[in-house]
Amino acid sequence: VQIGIYEGRYRRYIEAQPGYYRVYMNLAYLIAVERVLGGDNKLEEAKELVSKGYALSPGNPLTPAMEALLELYSGNISLAKQKAQEALALNPDAPFGREVLEHIEKQEATFPTVTVLRLENL
């Protein structure tokens, strides 16, 4: 129920501020968390939200990092690793890029059981 409340708020925010990059990433992340917790599979929609992020903030390493997580949760581990490496290449000093790649590598050992990577300050 709580996730649905936040999802609705993010959707309303997108309607009001369609050019705000972070709300797309936040909604995509929320959808991913919902899926990992056993909710509806809306990962394709989340991927569409992330694809808008490339246009809104070109070169932002958060975009391929989020795409990497969505690919992991979709079962595409090799593509997830590739996207995580892209994020790391965009900004090797950003710790979250390394965290995403390490998380994916750990999840590969337990797949199809996966856990959520907690991202802060999206």
C-alpha positions in Angstrom: 0.0 0.0 0.0 2.8 2.4 0.9 4.6 1.9 -2.4 1.4 2.7 -4.3 1.1 6.0 -2.4 4.7 7.0 -3.4 4.2 5.8 -6.9 1.1 8.0 -7.3 3.0 11.0 -6.0 5.9 10.4 -8.4 3.5 10.1 -11.3 1.8 13.4 -10.4 5.2 15.0 -10.0 6.1 13.9 -13.5 2.9 15.4 -14.9 3.7 18.7 -13.2 7.4 18.7 -13.9 8.1 16.5 -16.9 11.6 17.8 -17.3 12.9 16.9 -13.8 15.4 14.1 -14.2 15.5 12.8 -10.7 11.8 12.0 -10.4 12.1 9.5 -13.4 15.0 7.8 -11.6 13.1 7.7 -8.3 10.0 6.2 -9.9 12.1 3.6 -11.8 13.8 2.7 -8.6 10.5 2.4 -6.7 9.1 0.1 -9.4 12.3 -2.1 -9.1 12.0 -2.3 -5.4 8.3 -3.2 -5.7 9.2 -6.0 -8.1 11.9 -7.5 -5.9 9.5 -7.5 -3.0 7.1 -9.6 -5.1 4.9 -6.8 -6.6 3.7 -6.4 -10.1 6.2 -6.7 -12.9 6.4 -3.2 -14.3 10.1 -3.3 -15.1 9.5 -2.5 -18.8 7.8 0.7 -17.7 10.7 1.4 -15.4 13.1 0.9 -18.3 11.1 3.5 -20.3 11.4 6.0 -17.5 15.2 5.4 -17.4 15.5 5.9 -21.1 14.0 9.4 -20.7 16.7 10.0 -18.2 19.3 9.8 -21.0 17.7 12.7 -22.8 17.1 14.8 -19.6 20.6 14.4 -18.2 23.1 13.1 -20.8 26.3 11.7 -19.3 24.8 11.2 -15.9 26.2 7.9 -14.4 23.0 7.4 -12.4 21.1 6.6 -15.6 23.2 3.5 -16.7 23.5 2.5 -13.1 19.7 2.4 -12.7 19.4 0.6 -16.1 21.9 -2.0 -14.7 19.7 -2.7 -11.7 16.6 -3.0 -13.9 18.4 -5.5 -16.1 19.5 -7.5 -13.1 15.9 -7.6 -11.8 14.8 -8.6 -15.3 17.2 -11.5 -15.3 19.7 -10.1 -17.8 22.9 -10.3 -15.7 25.4 -9.9 -18.5 23.6 -6.7 -19.7 23.4 -5.5 -16.1 27.1 -5.9 -15.7 27.7 -4.0 -19.0 25.5 -1.1 -17.9 27.1 -1.0 -14.5 30.5 -0.8 -16.2 29.2 2.1 -18.3 28.2 3.9 -15.2 31.6 3.4 -13.6 33.3 4.5 -16.8 31.3 7.8 -16.8 32.6 8.7 -13.3 35.1 6.3 -11.8 35.2 8.4 -8.6 31.5 8.0 -7.9 31.2 5.2 -5.2 27.7 4.2 -6.3 28.9 3.0 -9.7 31.2 0.6 -8.0 28.5 -0.4 -5.5 26.1 -1.2 -8.3 28.7 -3.4 -10.1 29.6 -5.2 -6.9 25.9 -5.8 -6.0 25.3 -7.3 -9.5 28.3 -9.6 -9.1 27.0 -10.8 -5.7 23.5 -11.3 -7.0 24.8 -13.4 -9.9 25.9 -16.1 -7.3 22.4 -16.3 -5.8 20.3 -15.7 -8.9 17.3 -16.0 -9.3 17.1 -14.8 -5.7 18.1 -11.2 -5.6 18.0 -8.4 -3.1 17.4 -4.7 -3.4 20.4 -2.4 -3.5 19.6 0.5 -1.3 20.4 3.7 -3.2 20.5 6.9 -1.2 20.0 10.5 -2.5 18.6 9.6 -5.9 
